[in-house]
Amino acid sequence: MDTPLSTIAVVGLGTMGTGIAEVLALAGREVIGIDISEAAALGAVASLEASTARAVGRGRITEEERAAALARFRTADTLQAAADAELVIEVVPESYEIKQQVFRELDTIVSPTTILATGTNALSVTRLAAESQRPERVLGLHFFNPAPAMKLVEVVSSVLTAPPAVEAVTTLARELGKEPVAVGDRPGFVADGLLFGYLNQAAAMYEANYASREDIDVAMKLGCGLPMGPLALLDLIGIDTARTVLEAMYAESHDRLHAPAPILGQLSSAGLTGRKAGRGFYTYDAPGGQDVVPDALTPAAGAEAGAGRAVASVGVAGSGTMASGIAEVFAKAGYGVVLAARTQEKADLAKGRIAKSLERSVAKGRLSAEARDETLARITAAGSLDAFAEVDLAVEAVAEDLEIKQQLFASLDKVCRPGAVLATTTSSLPVVAIARATARPEDVIGMHFFNPAPAMKLVEVVRTVLTADDVHATVRAVCAKIRKHPVDCGDRAGFIVNALLFPYLNNAIKMVEEHYASLDDIDAAMKLGGGYPMGPFELLDVVGLDVSLAIEKVLHKEFRDPGLAPAPLLEHLVAAGCLGRKTGRGFREYARR
């Protein structure tokens, strides 16, 4: 075990440095905050006083604990104040020149046993260590913003770092109430390494006018359960900061997914760096403000593209979980529903699944027994598509196979009345290729529901170049009636959610392939550092590795980007029949039920 870290210096008293100082002081450490700016030092003291006062007001600490913490924090304007520190954490601007200058000066000031930690999230810890007189005592200690609230701390070792130094800061992180994750030295480490590639793709998606900023953000919040959409998060992080991180990642990986989207450079050059500037992808009430205000790009309230067609009855084709879930959604909303499968037996089983789902809702107090009975009475199970003759909207939810869907739509074309809207729930196939199987491609549109359909609020509405305006308006109106949030996107692989989600999942697999971090550490990093409801490997096992691989292949085929090629480990697991929870083994093993 290394020396106890009781006196700690924090160099750089911006938002992050001040937050780290607060965490340390509240945990009983003597903290020396160092900044050449007197205003920054005064601001740090004021911030610590205000935040600890709020903590007392909320009953999180006592007034005595607050007073003790404030007494343990002092500021200075010179690195000489770090002479007695056992650990120095620098959080100065992301510049090799600035950080190396700090480390060179510290080498001449602190004890030979002092650990020097960099708070960088974009620069090479190895490069910083190599120019120090004590490379074995240099490591990365990457807190997340806001440091008092965020649990994740990435402990970054270079090939030069001595294990006792790593052990000492790891112990410290735990004593601070944080969750330390051990990672190697590469730009972005784990959390930012995965997060910034995703953010970059979202920026590129917006730049291509594929979807609006609002639709991209709400799609990722509702479709993936994320606390913020990617463009709003870029504004929070700082668009200039994001571009710096991506530049560092691209310099090492040469992966096109990390090459900063041009719009990031354009916004940065214009000074539109996000919340701190009052404008980025969105416009805010003031520089540093949190409230988004309308601007020229804000959609007009209630603006819909024309009138739609009347829809009173809906046909749902399929007998699986998605088909029964969609049928339940429509029936709950008051639509008459025909649930058609290949046989009457399959259709009856699907309706039985709906009955069980409704019964669970009654048991949980979410639905009355009367509403359950009324909902079930609206559903007619049928063993043939012929039952769709009079429906106003036909929704298919069959296997994700282009030939199967084309055959089904050719049948719908013959069965459904003229003017009926034909919708596919495909998540990855070209909607226009399905539409061309009919003699009325203008009536065909994508309605991508998310599983489980009764619970998930998002529907991706996918227009092809042939879809009629009134068909689009019809589906938007139907989504409102069934209490789903529609987002508009074009007809290309992955639409919004899968096009952003699966490259992120694929990159997580590549991290494991490269022995960069463990499954558990990557999952923990994304839940604690990124606010994800599930880690990438938890999610992959739930979705199904075979389903994930199929989507990855479609994305790679469409965009032809080498960075989208499915990770070999994913292909090997699928070939071995390890498909996730449904087979009892995927990236992890599960108890069979």
VEXKEDO-411087 format. One record per atom (N, C-alpha, C): x, y negated, z negated. Coordinates in steps of 0.2 Angstrom, whole numbers, plus 5000, padded with zeros to 4 digits. Example, Ala and Ser with C-alpha at 12.3 -4.5 7.8 and 13.67 -1.06 7.14 Angstrom:
BEGIN
506650284961506250224961506650164961506450114965506850054964506450004961
This chain:
BEGIN
500450065000500050005000500449945000500349895004500649835004500549784998500849724998500749684992500049654992499749644986499049614986499049544989498449534992498449474996497949424992498249384987497849344983497949274985498449254988498549184990498549184998498049155001498049155008497949085011498349075017498349005020497949015027497548975028497148975034497348905038497648925044497848865048497348845054497148785053496648765058495948765055495648705054495048705050494448685054494348715060493748705064493248745061492748765065492148795062492348865060492748905064492948975062493448965056493948925056494448925050494048905044493548855044493248835038492748895036492448935040492048995038492549045035493049055038493549105035493749085028493949025027494148995021493549005015492948995018492349005013492349075011492349125015492349195014492849215009493449185010494049205005493949174998493749114998493749074992493149104988492649124991492049154987492249224985492749254988492949324986493549324981493649264978494149254973494849244975494949234981495649214984495849144983496449124982496749064982496849044989496548994992496548974999496848905000497248905005497548845007497348825014496948775015496748765022497148705025497448725030497948675033497748655040497748585041497548555048497948495048498148475054498548415055498048355055497348365056496848315056496548305049496648245046496348235040495548235040495248225046494548225047494348295046494748345050494548415049494548445042495148415039495148445032494548415027494448355028493848325024493148365026493148375033492548415035492448485032493048515032493048585029492848585021493048535018492848525011492148515010491848465014491148455014490748515016490948545021490648605023490548655018491148675015491148725009490748695003490748635002490248604996489548624998489348605004488648605007488448685007488848725010488648795011488648835004489048814999489048844993488448824989488248754990487648724987487048764989487048774996486448814998486448884995486948914995487048984992486748984985486948934981486648924974485848914974485648874979484948864979484548924981484848964985484549034987484649084982484949074977485149124972485649174973486049164978486549214980487149204976487349144973487849144968487649094963488049094957487849054952488248984953488048934949488348874949489148874947489248924942489948934940490348964945490049014949490449044954490548994960490048954961490248894966490748854964490748834958491348784955491948824956492048884954492648924954492948934961492448944966492648944973492948884976492548824974492848764976493548744973493648764967494248754964494848794967494648854970495148894973495348864980495048814983495148794990495448724989496048724993496348654993496648645000496748585002496948575009497548535010497948545015498548515017498648495024499148455026499148435033499848455036500148505032500848525034500848605033501248645037501348715036501748725030502148685027502448695021502048715016501448695016500948715010500848795010501048825016500948905016501548935013502048905010502648935008502448995003501948994999501849044994501349094996501049085002500549125004500749195006500349245004500549315006500249335012499749295015499449305021499249245024499449235031499249165034498849195040498249155041497849175046497749105050498049115057497949055061497349055065497049005066496448995070496448935074497048915077497148855081496948865088496848815092496648825099496948885103496548915107496748975111497348955116497948945114498448925118499148965116499448995120500049035118500548975115500648925119501148875116500948845109500348835108500148805101500248865096500048925097500048975092500848995091501249005097501949015096502248965092502048905093502448845089502248855081501648875080501448885073501848945070501848995074502249055071502949045070503249005075503948985074504148945068503648905066503748865060503648905054503148945054502948985048503549035047503949055052504449105051505049075046505049005047505548975043505348955036504648965035504348935028504148995024503849045026503549095022504049145020503849185015504249245013504249295018504849335018504949395023504349445022504049445017503449495016502849475018502749405020502149375021501849405028501249415028500949445034500649385038500749385045500549325049499949355054499349335053498849355057498549305062498449325068498149275073497449295074497049235074496349245075496149245082496549255087496449255094495949305096495549295101495149345104495249355111495749315114495949315121496649325122497049315118497849315119498149375117498749395119499049455117499349445111499149495106499449495099500249515100500349565105501049585106501449535108501249485112501649435115501849385109501349375105501449325099501949355094501849425093502249455088503049455091503049475097503749475100504249415099503849355099504249295098504349275091504049315086504149305079504749335076505049315071505649345068505449405064504749415063504549475059503949505063504049535069503549565073503149615069503449655065503149705061502649685056502649615055502149585050501649545054501649545060501149505064500549555067499949535066499449575068498849525070498249555073497649515074497149525069496849475067496249475062495749435065495249465069494749435073494149435069493949375066493249365063492749345068492149355067491649335071491249275068490949235073490649165071489949175070489549155064489849125059490249175054490849155052491249205048490849225041490549185038490149205031489649255033489349255038488749295040488949365043489349355048489549415052489949465049489749525049490149585045490749605048490749605055491349635059491949595058492549635057493249605058493649655062493849635067494349675071495049665069495349725067496049725065496449745070496849705073497249715079497949735078498149795080498849815079499249805086499849785086500249785092500749855091501149865096501549925096502149905091502149845089502649825084502449815077501749825076501549815069501649865064501849855058502049905053501349925050501249995049500650015046500449985039500949975035500749945028500449875029500649835034500249775035499549785037499449835042498749845044498349875038498649915034498249935028498049885023498549835022498449775018497849735020497849715026497249675029496649715029496649775031496049815031495749825024496149835019495849835012495549765011495949715013495649645011494949635015494949655021494249645024493749685021493849745018493349775014493149745008493649715005493549674998493149614999493149585006492749525007492049545009491949615009491249635011491149645018491749645022491649655029491749725031491649735038491749805041492349805046492949825043493549815048493549875053493649855059493749905065494449905068494749955068495449955070495449965078495849915081495849915088496549905091496649915097497349905100497349835103497849815106497949745108497849745116497249715117497049695124496549645124496549595129496149535128495349555127495049525122494349535121494349595115494849635114494849685109494149725111493749745106493249785108492549745109492349715104491749675105491749625110492249585110492249535116492449565122492849615122493049645128492349675132491949705128491249725131490749665132490749625128490249575128490349525134491049505135491149445140491049475147491149535148491049565155490349555156489849575152489149575152488949505153489249455149489049385150489249355157489849375159490049355166489549375171489349445171488949465176488249425176488049415170487349375169487449305173488049275172488149205175488149215182488449265185488449275192487849295195487449325191486749345193486349285194486349235189486049175189486249125195486949125196487249085201487049105208486849175209486649195215485849185216485549145212484849135212484449195212484649255209484349315209483749315204483849275199483249265194483449205190482849175187482949115183483349125177483549075174483949085168483449105162482849085162482349105157482249175158482149205164481949275165482549315164483149295165483749335164483849345156483749285153483749295145483249335142482649325144482049355141482049435142482349445148482349515150482849555146483449525144483849555140483649565133483349515131483049515124482449565123482049565127481449615127481649685129482049685134482249755137482749785133483149755129483749785126483749765118483249725116483249705109483749665107484049625111484649585109484349515106484749495101484549435098484549365102484949365107484949315112485049335119484849295123484949315130485649295132485949315138486649305139486849235141486349195144486549125146486449085140485949095136485949055129486549075125486749135125487349155121488049115124488049115130488649075133488649005131488048975131488048905129488248895121488048945117488248945110488948955109489249005113489949015112490348955115490148925120490548875124490748905131490548875136490648905143491348895144491748845142492448845143492848895139492548915133492848965129492849035133492249045135492049105138492549115145492549065148493049065154493749075152493949055147494649065145494749135143494249165139494349235138494249285144493849265149493749305155494449305159494749245159495349235163495849275160495949285153496449325150496249395151495649415151495449485153495649505160495449465164495549475171496349485173496749435170497449435171497749505169497449545164497649605162497349665166496649665167496349715170496249715177496249655180496149645188495449675190495049685185494349705186493949655188493549655194493149605197492649585192492449635188491949615183492149565178492849555177493049505172493349445176493249435182493449375186492949325185493049265181492549225179492149205185491449205184490949185189491149105191491149085197491349015199490848965195490248985193489848935190490148915183490548965180490848945173491348895174491748895179492248845181491948785182491348785186491048725188490748685182490448725178490148695172490648665168491148705167491748675162492048615165492148615171492448555174492048495174491348505174490948445173490748425166491148465161491048445154490348475151490048515155489348545153489548615150489848615144490148675141489648705136488948685136488548725132488248675126488048705121487748675115488148615113488848625112489248575109489248515114489148515120489048455125488348435126487848475123487248455124486948475131487348515135487048545141487548595143487248645146487648705149487148735154487048795153486448825157485848795155485748775149485148745147485348675144484848635143484948565140484648565133485048525129484848525122484748455119484448455113484148385111484748335110485348365109485948325107486548365108487148335109487748375108487748405101487948475101487948505095487248535093486748515097486048525095485848605096485348625093485148695094484448705098484048645099483448645102483448635109483248685113483248675120482648625122482848575127482348535129482148545136481648525139481448535146481948495151482148525156482548485161482248505168482548485173482348495180482248565182482548615178482548685180481948715176481748685171481248715167480548735171480348795170479748805174479148765171478648745176478048715174477648755170477348735165476848775161476248795165476148865165475548885169475648885176476248875179476248875186476348945189475848965193475849035196475749025203476049065207476049065214475349085217474849045217474249055220473849105217473249125220472749165216472949235218472749285214472849355215472249385217472249455217471649495219471349525212470749535213470349555207470549635205470649645199470849715197470449735191470049785192469549805187469749885185470049915190470249985188470950005191471250045187471950065188472050135189472450155194472650225194473350235192473550285188474250295186474450365189474950375193475150435195475750465192475650525189476150555185475950585179476350625176476050665170476650665164477150625165477650625160477550565155478050555151477950515145477850445148478150425153478050355156477350345158477150395162476450385165475950385160475950425155475450425149475550365145476150335144476250275141475950215145476050215151475750155155474950165155474750225156473950235156473650205149474050225144473850195137473750125137474250095140474350015140473749985143473650015149473049985153472349995150472250055147471650075144471550035138472050025134471949975128471749905130471949885136471849815138471149815141470749865142470049865144469949885151470549915154470449935161470150005161469750025167469650095168470250125171470450185169471050215171470950285174471250295180471250365182471950385182472050445178472750465177472750535181473150525186473150585191473850615191473850685191474450725191474350775196474850825197474850865203474350925202474150935195473650985193473250955188472650985188472150955182472450975175472751035175473051045168473550995166474050975171474550925169474250865167473650845171473350775169473050785162472750835161472450845154472950845148473550875150474050875145474250805144474350765149474550695149474050655145473350665146472850625142472950645135473050715133473150735127473750705123474250685127474850655124474550575122474150545126473950485124473450485118473050535117472650545112473050545105473650585105474050595100474350525098474550485103474850425102474350375099473750375101473250335098473050355091473150415090472950445083473550415078474150415081474650395076474550315075474350285080474150205079473650195073473150245074472650235069472850255062473350305061473550325055474050275052474350235056474750175054474350115053473750115054473350055053473350005058473650025064473749975070473149975074472750025074472150035078471550065074470950035076470350065072470150135076469850175072469550235075469050215081468750165081468250145086468650125092469150085091469550065097469950125100470150175096470450235099469950275103469350275101468850315105468650275111468650215111468450175117469050175122469650175119470250175124470250245128470150295124470250365127469650375132469050345130468450355135468650315142469050265142469150235148469650275153469950325150470450365154470150425157470150435164469950495167470550535170470550595168471150635170470950675176471350675181471250705188471750745190471650795194472150835197472350825204472150765206472250745213472250675214472650645219472750575220472050555224471650595226471050575229470650535224470750545218470350505213470450435213471050415217471250345217470850305222470350335225469950305231469750235230469550225224469150155222469550115218470250135216470550095211470850025214470949975210471149915213471949905213472249945208472949945207473150015206473650045210473950105209474650105207474850135201475450125198475750195198476350215202476650275201477150275196477250335192477750345187477950415188478250435194478450505195479250505195479550565196480250575196480650515200481150495197481650445200481950475206481650495212481850525218481550485224481950455228481650415233481250455238481450515240480950555244480350575241480350595234479650605231479250545231479550485229479150425229478850405236479250415241479050395248478450445250478450505248477950555250477350535246477350515239476850495235476450425238476950385240476650315243476350325250476550375254476250395260475550425259475450455253474850485251474350425249474650385244474250325242473950285248474350275253474250235258473550265262473450325262472950355265472350355260472450365254471850375249471650305246472050265245471850195242471450155247470950115244470550075248471050015251470849985257471149925259471149865254471749835253471749785248471949805241472049865240472249895233473049875233473249855227473949845226474249915224474849925227475249985226475849965222476049995216476549975212477050035211477650025211478150085209478450065202478550105198478950095192479650115192479950125198480650135199481150085195481650115192482150075189482750065193482850095198483450095202483450105209482850125212482850135219482550075223482750065229482450005233481750015234481349965232480649955232480449955240480849915244480649915251480649975254481150025252481150085256480550125254480250115248479650155246479050125250479050055250478550015253478450035261479050045264479050065271478750135273478650175267478250235268477550225269477250165269476550155270476550105276475850105278475750055284475549985281475649975275475449915272475949895267476649885269477149865264477049795260476549755263476449695260476049705253475749765253475349775247475749805241476449825243476849865238477349815234477349825228477749785223478049835218478649815214478849845209478649825202478449875198478249855191478649895186479249875184479649915180479449915173479149955170478949965163479549995160479649975153480150005149479850055144480250105143480050165138480250145131479750155126479050175127478650125129478250135134477850075137477350045133477050085128476550045123476949995119477550005117477949965113478349915116478649925122479049875125478649825129478849765128478449705130478649685137479249705140479449685146479249725152479049685158478949715164479349675169479849715173480149675178479749685185479549625187479149625193479549615199479549665204480049665209479749655216479849595219479649575225480149605231479849635236480249645242480149585247480549585252480449535257479849535261479449595260478849605263478249595259478349585252477749585247477349525248476749525248476249465249476249425243476149365244476149315238475549335233474949355236474449365232474549435228474949475231475049535227475549525221476049475222476449455216476049425211475549375213475149345208474649385205474449445208474049495205474349525199474949545201475349585196475549545190475749475191475849435185475249425181474649415184474049405180473949475176474049535179473849595176474349605170474949585171475449585165475249545159474949485161474649445155474149475152473649505155473049545152473249605148473849635150474049695146474549675141474649615140475049585135475849605136476049605142476749615143477049545146477649545145478049485148478349495155478049465160478349485167478949435168479549465171480049435174480149445181480249395185480349405192481049415194481149465199481849475201481749505208482249505212482249535219482349605219482349635225482349705226483149725227483449735222484149765222484249805216484749845217484849905212484949875205484549905200484649885193484149835191483949795196483549735194483949695189483649675184483949625179484349675174483849705170484149735164484649795165484449845170484949895171485549875174485549815178486149795182486649765177486349735171486849705166486949755161486549805159486649845154487149905156487049935161487449995163488149985164488349925167489149915168489449905161489049875156489249875149489349935146488849985147488950055144489550085147489650085154490150115157490850095155490850025154491549995151491650025144491150035140491250065133491550135134491250175139491550245140492250245142492450195146493150185148493650175143493350135138493750115132493950185128493450225128493550295124494050335128493950335135494450375139495150355139495250285138495950255137496150265130495750295125495950305118496150235115495750185117495850125114495450115108494950145107494550145101494050205100493850215094493450275094492650265095492250315096491550305097491250265091491450285085491150255079491350175079491950165080492150095080491850055085491850075091491450035097490750025095490450075093489750065091489650015085490050025080490049975075490149905077490649895081490849835084490349795087489949835091489449805095488749785091488649825086488149815082488249755077488849755074489049705069489249645072489649645078489949585081489449555087489049605090488649575095487949575094487749605088487049595086486549645090486949695093486549745097486149795092485549815094485149855089485449925089485849945094486150015094486850005098487350045095487950045099487950075106488350065110488350095117488250175117488650205113488550275113487950305110487750275105487050295102486550285108486550225112486050215117486150265123486750275125486850325130486550395128486650415122486350485120485550475120485350425119484550415118484250415126484650375130484350365137484450435140484950465139485150525143485750515147486250555147486850545151486750555158486250605160486150615167485750555170485350525166484950465168485450405169485850395164486350345165486850355171487050415172487550425177487150415184486550435185486150415191486150345192485950305187485950235188486650205189487150225186487850205188488050215195487850275198487950285205487550245209486950225208486550185212486850115212487050085206487450025206488050025210488450075209489050075213488950075220488450115222488350125229488150055232487750015228487449955231487949905231488349895226488749835225489449845228489649915228490349935231490849905227490749895221491349865216491649925213492349925214492649985210492549985203492449925200492349925192491649955190491249965195490549995193490550075194491150105197491150175198491050205191490650255191490550295184491150315181491250315174491750335171491850415172492450445173492450515174492250555168492350525162492050565156491350575156490950525158490250525159490050585164490350585170490250635175490450705172490950715168491150775165490650805160490350755156489850775151489250795154489050765159488450785163488550855166489150865169489250925173489250985168489450965161489451015156488751025153488250995155487550995152487450965146487950915144487950875138487550815139486950815139486550755141486250705136486450715130486250675124485850705120485350675116484950695111484450755114484250745120483750795123484050865123484750875124485050935124485450955118485450905113485750925106486550905106486750885112487450855112487550815118487850755117488050705122488750685120488850615118489450595115489550615108488950635105488950665098488550725098488550765093488150825092487550805088486950835089486350825085486050895083485750885078485450945075484850965080484751025082484251045086483551055082483051035085482351035081481951095084
